[in-house]
Amino acid sequence: MTTFLNGQMDSHLKAVLVFWRLSNPLPGCRAFSQFMRDDPRIDPAVLEERYGNLPDDPAAQNRLWYRIYKKHSSKTSIEDVHRRFLLTRDLTSISLLFFPVLSIASFFLLKNYRTSFIYAGILMFVLLMQCQSAKTYGAKFVRNVLAEESTVEVAVV
């Protein structure tokens, strides 16, 4: 059932839900304007030397970040955080689908409205915590890719 429900939302809609941005919601869209700047492991000078002026446009940032990601996608630190990001993103979308259904059902199935409100509050809390986890793992995913790229030595031919 969860696989069926998870398939009801595409990845763009899940990103909008997690990052609360309608346009350019993917974390790679802020790779160079935000995430690169607040991680001491990332050397912006190395990245600029390799890729020239780094893009400001969110879509261009995501394209360049994705190209860098593909070079490092098989590294353990990247695979692990990518898997965690996708898992928490999908759990967030499933929680959003279940929230209204279970909240409304609780008002019919439980005899005490107070208990129903508490239950709905707990469901909302779980949804928000899963969303925050997905945001954290999404940012870590972007940062790990950039950190990996800025520390890898380029072979001299």
N, CA, C and O atoms as a GROMACS GRO file, in nm:
protein
  628
    1MET      N    1   0.081  -0.119   0.000
    1MET     CA    2   0.000   0.000   0.000
    1MET      C    3   0.086   0.127   0.000
    1MET      O    4   0.057   0.223  -0.070
    2THR      N    5   0.194   0.124   0.080
    2THR     CA    6   0.279   0.244   0.084
    2THR      C    7   0.350   0.266  -0.049
    2THR      O    8   0.368   0.381  -0.091
    3THR      N    9   0.389   0.159  -0.116
    3THR     CA   10   0.452   0.174  -0.248
    3THR      C   11   0.353   0.235  -0.346
    3THR      O   12   0.389   0.323  -0.425
    4PHE      N   13   0.230   0.189  -0.341
    4PHE     CA   14   0.125   0.245  -0.427
    4PHE      C   15   0.104   0.394  -0.397
    4PHE      O   16   0.100   0.476  -0.489
    5LEU      N   17   0.092   0.427  -0.269
    5LEU     CA   18   0.071   0.568  -0.232
    5LEU      C   19   0.191   0.654  -0.267
    5LEU      O   20   0.176   0.766  -0.315
    6ASN      N   21   0.311   0.602  -0.245
    6ASN     CA   22   0.432   0.677  -0.276
    6ASN      C   23   0.442   0.707  -0.425
    6ASN      O   24   0.497   0.810  -0.465
    7GLY      N   25   0.390   0.619  -0.507
    7GLY     CA   26   0.393   0.638  -0.651
    7GLY      C   27   0.294   0.741  -0.701
    7GLY      O   28   0.294   0.774  -0.820
    8GLN      N   29   0.210   0.793  -0.614
    8GLN     CA   30   0.110   0.891  -0.655
    8GLN      C   31   0.168   1.031  -0.672
    8GLN      O   32   0.106   1.117  -0.735
    9MET      N   33   0.286   1.054  -0.618
    9MET     CA   34   0.350   1.185  -0.632
    9MET      C   35   0.480   1.169  -0.709
    9MET      O   36   0.558   1.077  -0.684
   10ASP      N   37   0.504   1.260  -0.802
   10ASP     CA   38   0.632   1.256  -0.872
   10ASP      C   39   0.740   1.322  -0.788
   10ASP      O   40   0.710   1.386  -0.686
   11SER      N   41   0.864   1.307  -0.830
   11SER     CA   42   0.976   1.357  -0.750
   11SER      C   43   0.975   1.509  -0.736
   11SER      O   44   1.017   1.562  -0.633
   12HIS      N   45   0.927   1.580  -0.838
   12HIS     CA   46   0.920   1.727  -0.828
   12HIS      C   47   0.822   1.769  -0.718
   12HIS      O   48   0.853   1.857  -0.637
   13LEU      N   49   0.706   1.706  -0.715
   13LEU     CA   50   0.607   1.739  -0.613
   13LEU      C   51   0.659   1.705  -0.473
   13LEU      O   52   0.633   1.779  -0.378
   14LYS      N   53   0.732   1.595  -0.461
   14LYS     CA   54   0.791   1.560  -0.331
   14LYS      C   55   0.894   1.664  -0.289
   14LYS      O   56   0.901   1.699  -0.171
   15ALA      N   57   0.973   1.714  -0.384
   15ALA     CA   58   1.071   1.818  -0.352
   15ALA      C   59   1.002   1.946  -0.309
   15ALA      O   60   1.047   2.013  -0.215
   16VAL      N   61   0.893   1.982  -0.374
   16VAL     CA   62   0.815   2.100  -0.335
   16VAL      C   63   0.764   2.083  -0.192
   16VAL      O   64   0.770   2.177  -0.112
   17LEU      N   65   0.715   1.966  -0.161
   17LEU     CA   66   0.664   1.938  -0.027
   17LEU      C   67   0.774   1.948   0.079
   17LEU      O   68   0.753   2.006   0.185
   18VAL      N   69   0.890   1.892   0.049
   18VAL     CA   70   0.999   1.890   0.147
   18VAL      C   71   1.062   2.028   0.165
   18VAL      O   72   1.083   2.073   0.277
   19PHE      N   73   1.093   2.096   0.054
   19PHE     CA   74   1.169   2.220   0.061
   19PHE      C   75   1.082   2.346   0.059
   19PHE      O   76   1.135   2.458   0.068
   20TRP      N   77   0.951   2.330   0.046
   20TRP     CA   78   0.855   2.440   0.053
   20TRP      C   79   0.888   2.550  -0.048
   20TRP      O   80   0.880   2.669  -0.016
   21ARG      N   81   0.925   2.509  -0.168
   21ARG     CA   82   0.954   2.602  -0.277
   21ARG      C   83   0.882   2.554  -0.402
   21ARG      O   84   0.894   2.438  -0.439
   22LEU      N   85   0.806   2.643  -0.466
   22LEU     CA   86   0.732   2.603  -0.586
   22LEU      C   87   0.823   2.592  -0.707
   22LEU      O   88   0.810   2.499  -0.787
   23SER      N   89   0.916   2.685  -0.721
   23SER     CA   90   1.006   2.679  -0.836
   23SER      C   91   1.146   2.640  -0.787
   23SER      O   92   1.193   2.686  -0.683
   24ASN      N   93   1.209   2.558  -0.864
   24ASN     CA   94   1.345   2.510  -0.833
   24ASN      C   95   1.357   2.457  -0.690
   24ASN      O   96   1.440   2.506  -0.613
   25PRO      N   97   1.277   2.358  -0.654
   25PRO     CA   98   1.279   2.311  -0.516
   25PRO      C   99   1.395   2.218  -0.481
   25PRO      O  100   1.425   2.200  -0.363
   26LEU      N  101   1.460   2.159  -0.580
   26LEU     CA  102   1.565   2.062  -0.550
   26LEU      C  103   1.682   2.128  -0.477
   26LEU      O  104   1.714   2.244  -0.504
   27PRO      N  105   1.745   2.057  -0.385
   27PRO     CA  106   1.855   2.118  -0.309
   27PRO      C  107   1.974   2.157  -0.397
   27PRO      O  108   2.048   2.248  -0.362
   28GLY      N  109   1.993   2.087  -0.509
   28GLY     CA  110   2.102   2.122  -0.600
   28GLY      C  111   2.086   2.261  -0.661
   28GLY      O  112   2.183   2.318  -0.712
   29CYS      N  113   1.965   2.315  -0.657
   29CYS     CA  114   1.939   2.449  -0.711
   29CYS      C  115   2.002   2.558  -0.625
   29CYS      O  116   2.009   2.674  -0.667
   30ARG      N  117   2.047   2.522  -0.505
   30ARG     CA  118   2.113   2.617  -0.416
   30ARG      C  119   2.254   2.570  -0.381
   30ARG      O  120   2.311   2.612  -0.281
   31ALA      N  121   2.308   2.482  -0.464
   31ALA     CA  122   2.437   2.420  -0.436
   31ALA      C  123   2.548   2.523  -0.418
   31ALA      O  124   2.625   2.515  -0.322
   32PHE      N  125   2.557   2.619  -0.508
   32PHE     CA  126   2.669   2.713  -0.506
   32PHE      C  127   2.634   2.844  -0.437
   32PHE      O  128   2.722   2.911  -0.383
   33SER      N  129   2.507   2.882  -0.437
   33SER     CA  130   2.467   3.008  -0.374
   33SER      C  131   2.448   2.995  -0.223
   33SER      O  132   2.459   3.094  -0.151
   34GLN      N  133   2.420   2.876  -0.176
   34GLN     CA  134   2.396   2.859  -0.032
   34GLN      C  135   2.485   2.750   0.029
   34GLN      O  136   2.565   2.778   0.118
   35PHE      N  137   2.470   2.628  -0.017
   35PHE     CA  138   2.534   2.514   0.051
   35PHE      C  139   2.687   2.516   0.043
   35PHE      O  140   2.755   2.476   0.137
   36MET      N  141   2.740   2.561  -0.068
   36MET     CA  142   2.886   2.568  -0.082
   36MET      C  143   2.945   2.666   0.018
   36MET      O  144   3.053   2.643   0.072
   37ARG      N  145   2.875   2.774   0.042
   37ARG     CA  146   2.925   2.883   0.126
   37ARG      C  147   2.926   2.848   0.276
   37ARG      O  148   3.006   2.903   0.352
   38ASP      N  149   2.838   2.758   0.318
   38ASP     CA  150   2.830   2.732   0.462
   38ASP      C  151   2.884   2.596   0.503
   38ASP      O  152   2.843   2.540   0.605
   39ASP      N  153   2.977   2.542   0.424
   39ASP     CA  154   3.042   2.416   0.461
   39ASP      C  155   3.193   2.433   0.448
   39ASP      O  156   3.244   2.454   0.338
   40PRO      N  157   3.265   2.426   0.559
   40PRO     CA  158   3.410   2.449   0.555
   40PRO      C  159   3.488   2.341   0.480
   40PRO      O  160   3.605   2.362   0.447
   41ARG      N  161   3.427   2.227   0.453
   41ARG     CA  162   3.496   2.122   0.377
   41ARG      C  163   3.508   2.155   0.229
   41ARG      O  164   3.592   2.100   0.158
   42ILE      N  165   3.424   2.245   0.183
   42ILE     CA  166   3.417   2.277   0.040
   42ILE      C  167   3.508   2.396   0.010
   42ILE      O  168   3.501   2.499   0.076
   43ASP      N  169   3.593   2.379  -0.090
   43ASP     CA  170   3.684   2.485  -0.132
   43ASP      C  171   3.630   2.548  -0.260
   43ASP      O  172   3.647   2.493  -0.368
   44PRO      N  173   3.564   2.664  -0.248
   44PRO     CA  174   3.506   2.728  -0.366
   44PRO      C  175   3.610   2.760  -0.474
   44PRO      O  176   3.578   2.755  -0.593
   45ALA      N  177   3.732   2.792  -0.434
   45ALA     CA  178   3.836   2.826  -0.532
   45ALA      C  179   3.866   2.706  -0.622
   45ALA      O  180   3.886   2.724  -0.743
   46VAL      N  181   3.869   2.587  -0.566
   46VAL     CA  182   3.893   2.466  -0.646
   46VAL      C  183   3.780   2.445  -0.745
   46VAL      O  184   3.804   2.414  -0.862
   47LEU      N  185   3.657   2.462  -0.699
   47LEU     CA  186   3.542   2.444  -0.788
   47LEU      C  187   3.540   2.548  -0.899
   47LEU      O  188   3.508   2.516  -1.013
   48GLU      N  189   3.574   2.672  -0.866
   48GLU     CA  190   3.577   2.778  -0.968
   48GLU      C  191   3.691   2.754  -1.067
   48GLU      O  192   3.678   2.786  -1.185
   49GLU      N  193   3.802   2.700  -1.019
   49GLU     CA  194   3.912   2.669  -1.109
   49GLU      C  195   3.871   2.561  -1.210
   49GLU      O  196   3.909   2.568  -1.326
   50ARG      N  197   3.796   2.464  -1.166
   50ARG     CA  198   3.754   2.353  -1.254
   50ARG      C  199   3.638   2.390  -1.345
   50ARG      O  200   3.633   2.345  -1.459
   51TYR      N  201   3.544   2.471  -1.295
   51TYR     CA  202   3.420   2.493  -1.369
   51TYR      C  203   3.399   2.639  -1.410
   51TYR      O  204   3.293   2.673  -1.463
   52GLY      N  205   3.498   2.725  -1.385
   52GLY     CA  206   3.483   2.866  -1.420
   52GLY      C  207   3.389   2.934  -1.323
   52GLY      O  208   3.372   2.890  -1.209
   53ASN      N  209   3.328   3.043  -1.367
   53ASN     CA  210   3.232   3.113  -1.282
   53ASN      C  211   3.115   3.020  -1.251
   53ASN      O  212   3.050   2.968  -1.342
   54LEU      N  213   3.090   3.001  -1.124
   54LEU     CA  214   2.982   2.912  -1.084
   54LEU      C  215   2.848   2.982  -1.104
   54LEU      O  216   2.836   3.102  -1.079
   55PRO      N  217   2.748   2.909  -1.150
   55PRO     CA  218   2.621   2.973  -1.185
   55PRO      C  219   2.545   3.028  -1.065
   55PRO      O  220   2.556   2.977  -0.954
   56ASP      N  221   2.468   3.134  -1.090
   56ASP     CA  222   2.378   3.192  -0.990
   56ASP      C  223   2.235   3.144  -1.012
   56ASP      O  224   2.158   3.131  -0.918
   57ASP      N  225   2.202   3.117  -1.138
   57ASP     CA  226   2.068   3.071  -1.172
   57ASP      C  227   2.041   2.935  -1.107
   57ASP      O  228   2.123   2.844  -1.123
   58PRO      N  229   1.930   2.918  -1.036
   58PRO     CA  230   1.902   2.792  -0.966
   58PRO      C  231   1.903   2.669  -1.057
   58PRO      O  232   1.960   2.566  -1.021
   59ALA      N  233   1.841   2.678  -1.173
   59ALA     CA  234   1.838   2.563  -1.264
   59ALA      C  235   1.978   2.528  -1.313
   59ALA      O  236   2.013   2.410  -1.324
   60ALA      N  237   2.058   2.629  -1.344
   60ALA     CA  238   2.196   2.606  -1.388
   60ALA      C  239   2.280   2.548  -1.274
   60ALA      O  240   2.365   2.462  -1.297
   61GLN      N  241   2.256   2.594  -1.152
   61GLN     CA  242   2.327   2.538  -1.038
   61GLN      C  243   2.295   2.388  -1.025
   61GLN      O  244   2.385   2.307  -1.003
   62ASN      N  245   2.169   2.353  -1.039
   62ASN     CA  246   2.130   2.212  -1.027
   62ASN      C  247   2.193   2.127  -1.137
   62ASN      O  248   2.237   2.015  -1.112
   63ARG      N  249   2.196   2.180  -1.258
   63ARG     CA  250   2.256   2.104  -1.369
   63ARG      C  251   2.404   2.077  -1.344
   63ARG      O  252   2.450   1.965  -1.362
   64LEU      N  253   2.478   2.180  -1.304
   64LEU     CA  254   2.621   2.162  -1.278
   64LEU      C  255   2.642   2.071  -1.158
   64LEU      O  256   2.727   1.983  -1.162
   65TRP      N  257   2.565   2.091  -1.053
   65TRP     CA  258   2.577   2.005  -0.935
   65TRP      C  259   2.550   1.859  -0.972
   65TRP      O  260   2.621   1.769  -0.927
   66TYR      N  261   2.449   1.835  -1.054
   66TYR     CA  262   2.414   1.698  -1.093
   66TYR      C  263   2.527   1.635  -1.175
   66TYR      O  264   2.558   1.517  -1.159
   67ARG      N  265   2.589   1.715  -1.261
   67ARG     CA  266   2.703   1.664  -1.338
   67ARG      C  267   2.817   1.623  -1.245
   67ARG      O  268   2.880   1.519  -1.266
   68ILE      N  269   2.843   1.702  -1.142
   68ILE     CA  270   2.946   1.668  -1.044
   68ILE      C  271   2.904   1.545  -0.964
   68ILE      O  272   2.986   1.457  -0.938
   69TYR      N  273   2.777   1.539  -0.926
   69TYR     CA  274   2.726   1.424  -0.851
   69TYR      C  275   2.748   1.294  -0.927
   69TYR      O  276   2.788   1.194  -0.867
   70LYS      N  277   2.724   1.293  -1.056
   70LYS     CA  278   2.738   1.170  -1.135
   70LYS      C  279   2.882   1.117  -1.131
   70LYS      O  280   2.902   0.996  -1.142
   71LYS      N  281   2.979   1.204  -1.116
   71LYS     CA  282   3.120   1.162  -1.106
   71LYS      C  283   3.148   1.090  -0.975
   71LYS      O  284   3.239   1.007  -0.968
   72HIS      N  285   3.072   1.122  -0.871
   72HIS     CA  286   3.100   1.070  -0.736
   72HIS      C  287   2.988   0.983  -0.681
   72HIS      O  288   2.989   0.947  -0.563
   73SER      N  289   2.891   0.949  -0.764
   73SER     CA  290   2.770   0.881  -0.715
   73SER      C  291   2.796   0.745  -0.651
   73SER      O  292   2.716   0.699  -0.570
   74SER      N  293   2.906   0.680  -0.686
   74SER     CA  294   2.931   0.546  -0.631
   74SER      C  295   3.010   0.549  -0.500
   74SER      O  296   3.036   0.444  -0.441
   75LYS      N  297   3.048   0.666  -0.454
   75LYS     CA  298   3.123   0.675  -0.328
   75LYS      C  299   3.028   0.654  -0.211
   75LYS      O  300   2.914   0.699  -0.212
   76THR      N  301   3.078   0.584  -0.110
   76THR     CA  302   2.995   0.544   0.003
   76THR      C  303   2.930   0.663   0.073
   76THR      O  304   2.811   0.658   0.105
   77SER      N  305   3.005   0.770   0.096
   77SER     CA  306   2.948   0.886   0.166
   77SER      C  307   2.836   0.950   0.086
   77SER      O  308   2.743   1.008   0.143
   78ILE      N  309   2.843   0.940  -0.045
   78ILE     CA  310   2.739   0.997  -0.132
   78ILE      C  311   2.619   0.902  -0.140
   78ILE      O  312   2.504   0.945  -0.126
   79GLU      N  313   2.645   0.774  -0.162
   79GLU     CA  314   2.536   0.676  -0.170
   79GLU      C  315   2.453   0.674  -0.044
   79GLU      O  316   2.330   0.672  -0.050
   80ASP      N  317   2.519   0.676   0.072
   80ASP     CA  318   2.448   0.666   0.199
   80ASP      C  319   2.356   0.785   0.221
   80ASP      O  320   2.238   0.767   0.254
   81VAL      N  321   2.406   0.905   0.204
   81VAL     CA  322   2.323   1.022   0.230
   81VAL      C  323   2.215   1.037   0.122
   81VAL      O  324   2.106   1.086   0.151
   82HIS      N  325   2.244   0.995   0.000
   82HIS     CA  326   2.142   0.999  -0.105
   82HIS      C  327   2.027   0.905  -0.071
   82HIS      O  328   1.911   0.941  -0.086
   83ARG      N  329   2.060   0.786  -0.026
   83ARG     CA  330   1.958   0.688   0.014
   83ARG      C  331   1.874   0.743   0.130
   83ARG      O  332   1.751   0.730   0.129
   84ARG      N  333   1.939   0.804   0.227
   84ARG     CA  334   1.866   0.860   0.342
   84ARG      C  335   1.776   0.977   0.300
   84ARG      O  336   1.664   0.991   0.349
   85PHE      N  337   1.826   1.059   0.208
   85PHE     CA  338   1.745   1.169   0.157
   85PHE      C  339   1.620   1.116   0.088
   85PHE      O  340   1.509   1.163   0.114
   86LEU      N  341   1.637   1.019  -0.001
   86LEU     CA  342   1.522   0.965  -0.074
   86LEU      C  343   1.422   0.898   0.021
   86LEU      O  344   1.301   0.912   0.003
   87LEU      N  345   1.473   0.827   0.119
   87LEU     CA  346   1.385   0.760   0.215
   87LEU      C  347   1.303   0.863   0.294
   87LEU      O  348   1.181   0.850   0.304
   88THR      N  349   1.368   0.963   0.349
   88THR     CA  350   1.296   1.062   0.430
   88THR      C  351   1.204   1.147   0.343
   88THR      O  352   1.097   1.189   0.389
   89ARG      N  353   1.243   1.174   0.220
   89ARG     CA  354   1.156   1.247   0.128
   89ARG      C  355   1.029   1.167   0.100
   89ARG      O  356   0.919   1.222   0.103
   90ASP      N  357   1.045   1.037   0.075
   90ASP     CA  358   0.929   0.952   0.047
   90ASP      C  359   0.841   0.934   0.171
   90ASP      O  360   0.719   0.930   0.160
   91LEU      N  361   0.903   0.922   0.288
   91LEU     CA  362   0.824   0.912   0.411
   91LEU      C  363   0.744   1.040   0.435
   91LEU      O  364   0.632   1.034   0.485
   92THR      N  365   0.802   1.153   0.400
   92THR     CA  366   0.730   1.280   0.414
   92THR      C  367   0.608   1.282   0.323
   92THR      O  368   0.500   1.322   0.365
   93SER      N  369   0.624   1.238   0.199
   93SER     CA  370   0.510   1.239   0.107
   93SER      C  371   0.401   1.141   0.151
   93SER      O  372   0.283   1.171   0.140
   94ILE      N  373   0.441   1.025   0.202
   94ILE     CA  374   0.342   0.928   0.250
   94ILE      C  375   0.271   0.984   0.372
   94ILE      O  376   0.149   0.968   0.386
   95SER      N  377   0.345   1.048   0.461
   95SER     CA  378   0.283   1.107   0.580
   95SER      C  379   0.182   1.214   0.541
   95SER      O  380   0.077   1.226   0.604
   96LEU      N  381   0.214   1.291   0.439
   96LEU     CA  382   0.120   1.394   0.394
   96LEU      C  383  -0.008   1.330   0.342
   96LEU      O  384  -0.118   1.381   0.366
   97LEU      N  385   0.006   1.219   0.270
   97LEU     CA  386  -0.113   1.152   0.218
   97LEU      C  387  -0.196   1.091   0.331
   97LEU      O  388  -0.320   1.093   0.326
   98PHE      N  389  -0.130   1.038   0.433
   98PHE     CA  390  -0.202   0.975   0.544
   98PHE      C  391  -0.259   1.076   0.644
   98PHE      O  392  -0.360   1.048   0.708
   99PHE      N  393  -0.197   1.191   0.656
   99PHE     CA  394  -0.238   1.288   0.758
   99PHE      C  395  -0.388   1.322   0.754
   99PHE      O  396  -0.456   1.305   0.855
  100PRO      N  397  -0.441   1.368   0.641
  100PRO     CA  398  -0.584   1.406   0.643
  100PRO      C  399  -0.675   1.284   0.662
  100PRO      O  400  -0.776   1.292   0.732
  101VAL      N  401  -0.639   1.173   0.600
  101VAL     CA  402  -0.723   1.054   0.609
  101VAL      C  403  -0.732   1.004   0.754
  101VAL      O  404  -0.841   0.980   0.806
  102LEU      N  405  -0.615   0.988   0.818
  102LEU     CA  406  -0.614   0.937   0.955
  102LEU      C  407  -0.669   1.038   1.054
  102LEU      O  408  -0.733   1.000   1.153
  103SER      N  409  -0.645   1.165   1.030
  103SER     CA  410  -0.699   1.267   1.120
  103SER      C  411  -0.851   1.268   1.117
  103SER      O  412  -0.917   1.269   1.221
  104ILE      N  413  -0.906   1.268   0.997
  104ILE     CA  414  -1.053   1.269   0.984
  104ILE      C  415  -1.112   1.139   1.038
  104ILE      O  416  -1.214   1.141   1.108
  105ALA      N  417  -1.048   1.027   1.008
  105ALA     CA  418  -1.098   0.898   1.058
  105ALA      C  419  -1.100   0.894   1.210
  105ALA      O  420  -1.189   0.834   1.270
  106SER      N  421  -1.002   0.958   1.273
  106SER     CA  422  -0.996   0.955   1.420
  106SER      C  423  -1.118   1.023   1.482
  106SER      O  424  -1.161   0.985   1.590
  107PHE      N  425  -1.175   1.123   1.415
  107PHE     CA  426  -1.293   1.190   1.469
  107PHE      C  427  -1.417   1.100   1.464
  107PHE      O  428  -1.511   1.119   1.541
  108PHE      N  429  -1.416   1.004   1.372
  108PHE     CA  430  -1.528   0.910   1.363
  108PHE      C  431  -1.506   0.786   1.450
  108PHE      O  432  -1.601   0.728   1.502
  109LEU      N  433  -1.380   0.746   1.463
  109LEU     CA  434  -1.350   0.620   1.533
  109LEU      C  435  -1.326   0.637   1.683
  109LEU      O  436  -1.351   0.545   1.760
  110LEU      N  437  -1.278   0.752   1.723
  110LEU     CA  438  -1.253   0.775   1.865
  110LEU      C  439  -1.371   0.850   1.926
  110LEU      O  440  -1.430   0.937   1.862
  111LYS      N  441  -1.405   0.817   2.045
  111LYS     CA  442  -1.523   0.875   2.109
  111LYS      C  443  -1.496   1.014   2.167
  111LYS      O  444  -1.589   1.091   2.192
  112ASN      N  445  -1.369   1.045   2.188
  112ASN     CA  446  -1.332   1.169   2.253
  112ASN      C  447  -1.264   1.262   2.150
  112ASN      O  448  -1.160   1.227   2.094
  113TYR      N  449  -1.324   1.379   2.126
  113TYR     CA  450  -1.267   1.473   2.029
  113TYR      C  451  -1.131   1.524   2.073
  113TYR      O  452  -1.044   1.550   1.990
  114ARG      N  453  -1.113   1.537   2.201
  114ARG     CA  454  -0.983   1.582   2.253
  114ARG      C  455  -0.873   1.485   2.210
  114ARG      O  456  -0.765   1.526   2.167
  115THR      N  457  -0.900   1.357   2.223
  115THR     CA  458  -0.804   1.254   2.181
  115THR      C  459  -0.779   1.263   2.031
  115THR      O  460  -0.666   1.245   1.986
  116SER      N  461  -0.882   1.290   1.954
  116SER     CA  462  -0.867   1.304   1.809
  116SER      C  463  -0.778   1.422   1.774
  116SER      O  464  -0.694   1.412   1.684
  117PHE      N  465  -0.795   1.534   1.844
  117PHE     CA  466  -0.710   1.650   1.820
  117PHE      C  467  -0.565   1.620   1.858
  117PHE      O  468  -0.472   1.660   1.786
  118ILE      N  469  -0.546   1.552   1.969
  118ILE     CA  470  -0.410   1.515   2.010
  118ILE      C  471  -0.348   1.423   1.905
  118ILE      O  472  -0.232   1.441   1.868
  119TYR      N  473  -0.424   1.325   1.857
  119TYR     CA  474  -0.376   1.232   1.754
  119TYR      C  475  -0.338   1.308   1.627
  119TYR      O  476  -0.233   1.283   1.568
  120ALA      N  477  -0.424   1.400   1.584
  120ALA     CA  478  -0.394   1.479   1.464
  120ALA      C  479  -0.269   1.564   1.486
  120ALA      O  480  -0.188   1.582   1.394
  121GLY      N  481  -0.253   1.617   1.606
  121GLY     CA  482  -0.133   1.695   1.638
  121GLY      C  483  -0.007   1.610   1.631
  121GLY      O  484   0.097   1.656   1.583
  122ILE      N  485  -0.016   1.488   1.680
  122ILE     CA  486   0.099   1.397   1.674
  122ILE      C  487   0.131   1.363   1.529
  122ILE      O  488   0.248   1.358   1.491
  123LEU      N  489   0.028   1.339   1.448
  123LEU     CA  490   0.052   1.312   1.306
  123LEU      C  491   0.118   1.430   1.237
  123LEU      O  492   0.209   1.413   1.155
  124MET      N  493   0.074   1.551   1.270
  124MET     CA  494   0.135   1.672   1.212
  124MET      C  495   0.280   1.686   1.258
  124MET      O  496   0.367   1.721   1.179
  125PHE      N  497   0.306   1.658   1.384
  125PHE     CA  498   0.442   1.664   1.436
  125PHE      C  499   0.533   1.565   1.362
  125PHE      O  500   0.645   1.600   1.324
  126VAL      N  501   0.485   1.443   1.342
  126VAL     CA  502   0.562   1.342   1.269
  126VAL      C  503   0.588   1.389   1.126
  126VAL      O  504   0.700   1.375   1.076
  127LEU      N  505   0.488   1.444   1.062
  127LEU     CA  506   0.504   1.496   0.926
  127LEU      C  507   0.611   1.605   0.921
  127LEU      O  508   0.698   1.603   0.834
  128LEU      N  509   0.605   1.698   1.013
  128LEU     CA  510   0.704   1.808   1.014
  128LEU      C  511   0.844   1.758   1.046
  128LEU      O  512   0.942   1.808   0.990
  129MET      N  513   0.856   1.661   1.136
  129MET     CA  514   0.988   1.606   1.168
  129MET      C  515   1.046   1.528   1.049
  129MET      O  516   1.166   1.536   1.024
  130GLN      N  517   0.963   1.455   0.978
  130GLN     CA  518   1.012   1.384   0.860
  130GLN      C  519   1.053   1.484   0.752
  130GLN      O  520   1.153   1.464   0.683
  131CYS      N  521   0.977   1.590   0.738
  131CYS     CA  522   1.011   1.694   0.641
  131CYS      C  523   1.146   1.758   0.676
  131CYS      O  524   1.229   1.779   0.588
  132GLN      N  525   1.167   1.787   0.803
  132GLN     CA  526   1.294   1.847   0.847
  132GLN      C  527   1.410   1.750   0.823
  132GLN      O  528   1.518   1.792   0.782
  133SER      N  529   1.388   1.622   0.849
  133SER     CA  530   1.493   1.523   0.824
  133SER      C  531   1.529   1.518   0.676
  133SER      O  532   1.646   1.512   0.641
  134ALA      N  533   1.427   1.522   0.589
  134ALA     CA  534   1.454   1.520   0.445
  134ALA      C  535   1.530   1.645   0.402
  134ALA      O  536   1.620   1.637   0.319
  135LYS      N  537   1.495   1.761   0.458
  135LYS     CA  538   1.569   1.885   0.426
  135LYS      C  539   1.714   1.873   0.468
  135LYS      O  540   1.805   1.910   0.394
  136THR      N  541   1.736   1.820   0.587
  136THR     CA  542   1.871   1.805   0.639
  136THR      C  543   1.952   1.710   0.552
  136THR      O  544   2.066   1.741   0.515
  137TYR      N  545   1.895   1.595   0.519
  137TYR     CA  546   1.967   1.499   0.435
  137TYR      C  547   1.986   1.552   0.293
  137TYR      O  548   2.088   1.523   0.230
  138GLY      N  549   1.890   1.628   0.240
  138GLY     CA  550   1.906   1.687   0.107
  138GLY      C  551   2.023   1.784   0.103
  138GLY      O  552   2.103   1.783   0.009
  139ALA      N  553   2.033   1.868   0.205
  139ALA     CA  554   2.145   1.964   0.213
  139ALA      C  555   2.277   1.890   0.231
  139ALA      O  556   2.377   1.926   0.169
  140LYS      N  557   2.278   1.788   0.314
  140LYS     CA  558   2.400   1.710   0.336
  140LYS      C  559   2.442   1.638   0.208
  140LYS      O  560   2.562   1.627   0.179
  141PHE      N  561   2.346   1.591   0.133
  141PHE     CA  562   2.373   1.525   0.005
  141PHE      C  563   2.446   1.621  -0.089
  141PHE      O  564   2.549   1.585  -0.147
  142VAL      N  565   2.394   1.742  -0.104
  142VAL     CA  566   2.456   1.842  -0.191
  142VAL      C  567   2.595   1.876  -0.140
  142VAL      O  568   2.690   1.882  -0.218
  143ARG      N  569   2.607   1.900  -0.011
  143ARG     CA  570   2.737   1.937   0.047
  143ARG      C  571   2.841   1.826   0.031
  143ARG      O  572   2.956   1.854  -0.002
  144ASN      N  573   2.802   1.701   0.054
  144ASN     CA  574   2.896   1.589   0.040
  144ASN      C  575   2.950   1.578  -0.102
  144ASN      O  576   3.068   1.551  -0.122
  145VAL      N  577   2.864   1.598  -0.199
  145VAL     CA  578   2.909   1.593  -0.339
  145VAL      C  579   3.010   1.704  -0.366
  145VAL      O  580   3.115   1.679  -0.426
  146LEU      N  581   2.979   1.825  -0.323
  146LEU     CA  582   3.071   1.937  -0.347
  146LEU      C  583   3.201   1.920  -0.268
  146LEU      O  584   3.309   1.953  -0.318
  147ALA      N  585   3.192   1.870  -0.147
  147ALA     CA  586   3.313   1.846  -0.068
  147ALA      C  587   3.400   1.741  -0.135
  147ALA      O  588   3.522   1.755  -0.140
  148GLU      N  589   3.339   1.637  -0.187
  148GLU     CA  590   3.414   1.531  -0.256
  148GLU      C  591   3.484   1.588  -0.379
  148GLU      O  592   3.601   1.558  -0.404
  149GLU      N  593   3.413   1.669  -0.455
  149GLU     CA  594   3.470   1.727  -0.577
  149GLU      C  595   3.581   1.826  -0.545
  149GLU      O  596   3.680   1.834  -0.619
  150SER      N  597   3.568   1.901  -0.438
  150SER     CA  598   3.670   2.002  -0.411
  150SER      C  599   3.795   1.944  -0.344
  150SER      O  600   3.894   2.015  -0.326
  151THR      N  601   3.791   1.817  -0.306
  151THR     CA  602   3.909   1.755  -0.246
  151THR      C  603   3.976   1.653  -0.336
  151THR      O  604   4.086   1.608  -0.307
  152VAL      N  605   3.911   1.616  -0.444
  152VAL     CA  606   3.969   1.516  -0.533
  152VAL      C  607   4.075   1.581  -0.622
  152VAL      O  608   4.056   1.691  -0.673
  153GLU      N  609   4.185   1.512  -0.638
  153GLU     CA  610   4.294   1.564  -0.721
  153GLU      C  611   4.265   1.538  -0.869
  153GLU      O  612   4.217   1.431  -0.906
  154VAL      N  613   4.294   1.635  -0.951
  154VAL     CA  614   4.278   1.620  -1.095
  154VAL      C  615   4.406   1.565  -1.152
  154VAL      O  616   4.515   1.617  -1.125
  155ALA      N  617   4.395   1.459  -1.232
  155ALA     CA  618   4.513   1.397  -1.292
  155ALA      C  619   4.573   1.489  -1.398
  155ALA      O  620   4.500   1.547  -1.478
  156VAL      N  621   4.704   1.502  -1.398
  156VAL     CA  622   4.774   1.582  -1.497
  156VAL      C  623   4.813   1.489  -1.612
  156VAL      O  624   4.874   1.384  -1.590
  157VAL      N  625   4.778   1.528  -1.733
  157VAL     CA  626   4.805   1.444  -1.851
  157VAL      C  627   4.931   1.489  -1.918
  157VAL      O  628   4.971   1.431  -2.019
   0.00000   0.00000   0.00000
